[in-house]
Amino acid sequence: MFAVVRCPRCGFARIISYGTKHARCYRCNMVYTTNPKTAYSRIIFHSESIGKCRAFIKKLPMQPVLKQASMLEYSESHGQN
């Protein structure tokens, strides 16, 4: 069984094995809890078929591209946009 989870920091969606307790975001490198038995579960969809999970991710709105925090701090401190 597979699950689609969304990163709480950047919103990146990925597929994991259902029942996995932690996942790492490929975009921002954050490790977050995905345990379906907790109140803070990040699971937004689950299915027996990985194809259905892929189709669900394709239907999600585009995920924004985020600048790295270090680049934002540098540009703000040096007056760049």
Buried (B, 14 or more C-beta within 10 A) or exposed (E): EBBBBBBEEBBBBBBBEBEBEEBEBEBBEEEBBBBBEEEEBBBEBBBEEEEBBEEBBEEEEEBEEEEEEEEEEEEEEEEEE
